[in-house]
Each structure stands twice: as structure tokens, then as C-alpha cells.
């Protein structure tokens, strides 16, 4: 159950990379992600996917293919996500640094549970 609650947070942790700057971010910092897919690959090869929309919503698929969705907003130099479905038992927001880079960018990150991730922004919403 706990893993399902954090499916979006695990996918969102794919965004954990150095912020674009120390000042407050704006929505344009996320523009490359709006039409593409953030893919996190876990050590066991399973992948989580995250799709951000410019209207402040997201959809995600955890590494066990469990779907989730919610809302996001910017707070300073971070993106904060709040899962709406499946409804978590506690209202939790997950915040991480704003990603930088275009399609094909790769970086290392850690999941919300501390798992090391290989992350890539791939072309399209697949």
C-alpha cells in the first residue's frame, strides 16, 4: 500500500537534479517535460514514468505499472507534487529540484525510498 501511495513520488523523484538556478523557477523551466516523458530506471531494470502537463496536473505510472495522477506547483526552485488518485491516506506533497535539459538528457537521482535511479527525458508521451 505504501508503495502505491508513493508511485507518483517515485516517478517524480526522477526530476531530482540540480535546479536551474538558485532563484525562483517559473513554468518555462519545465517546458521540455510538458510534451515528453520522464523515465526513471531502477537497479532491477523496472521503470517508472511521469508526464507533466502545463496546466498543473500530472500522470504517472509506477515501476509496478500502478497509475496515479495529481497536481503540481512550483515553490521557489522546486516542483511539488500532490497525488490525487489513488487517494492517499494522508495529504502528502513531494518536492524536488526543477530539472534542466532537453530530450535525451540523463541524470542520476534517488527515489523517495532511497533507491538509485537512472533518469532520462525521452521524446513523446509514451
C-alpha positions, 0 to 999 in steps of 0.5 A: 500500500505504501508503495502505491501511495508513493508511485507518483513520488517515485516517478517524480523523484526522477526530476531530482537534479540540480535546479536551474538556478538558485532563484525562483523557477517559473513554468518555462523551466519545465517546458521540455517535460510538458510534451515528453516523458520522464523515465526513471530506471531502477537497479532491477531494470523496472521503470517508472514514468511521469508526464507533466502537463502545463496546466498543473496536473500530472500522470504517472505510472509506477515501476509496478505499472500502478497509475496515479495522477495529481497536481503540481506547483512550483515553490521557489526552485522546486516542483511539488507534487500532490497525488490525487488518485489513488487517494492517499491516506494522508495529504502528502506533497513531494518536492524536488529540484526543477530539472534542466535539459532537453530530450535525451538528457540523463541524470542520476537521482534517488527515489523517495525510498532511497533507491538509485535511479537512472533518469532520462527525458525521452521524446513523446508521451509514451 
